Amino acid sequence: MFGALDAAASGVTLGRTWMDVISDNVANANTVRPAGEEPFRASLVVAQAQPGTDGVAVSALVQQAGPPDVVYDPENPLADGRGYVTRPKVDLTEEMTNMLMASRLYQANLSVMQQARDSYAQALRIGSGA
Amino acid sequence: MTISPVGATPFVPPTISTGSTQATHPSAFAESLQKVSDLTGSADSLAEGVATGQLTDVHQFTAAAAKAQLGVELTVAVRNRAVEAYQEIMRMQV
């Protein structure tokens, strides 16, 4: 019963998870580590259609790939003997663009839920004369 | 070409199933009521989750509450139609 509501709710959950992950990425945009250590890597949400049922689910969180970004910063207390630190693998521009998409995804699914709910309520009024 | 006489085919009375394969009206109605009861039950448990702060997805509660509300409205609509039909028959001139 009410399949449209369930599918839209799973979409809202995906939007919420995506916003959570982006929030974590942006919060760690300045998480510097000593050179040679693995840098903080931004997480990417992988969405997947749910087989057999309606809706979507988060299938995995993938780490941002690429070589570590080692910069010279001798003033940094985390710098190694030669004055190098590892910058996090986070692209703020990309994250903010994704944030726009995530919040729009959230709103779009909420809108679908609202419309479906109104439609079901209208169907209950068939023939009631009102 | 020979045409077989009508009487040659024996009359086989149609078999009438005696229920149990098809859901009768009262049991179907009870099943629907059980579904609505489940919907309100899940909305209640999610409301507890909101109150205790264990629920991370707030929309799950609002979606469950909307489904429960629609289910109850549907039950009331069906009940009203049944009562209307009954009253209509009782008003019939004999």
Interface residues (C-beta under 8 A of the other chain):
Chain A: M1 F2 L5 D6 A8 A9 V12 T13 R16 L110 M113 R117 Y120 A121 L124 S128
Chain B: K35 L39 T56 D57 H59 Q60 A63 A66 K67 L70 G71 E73 L74 A77 N80
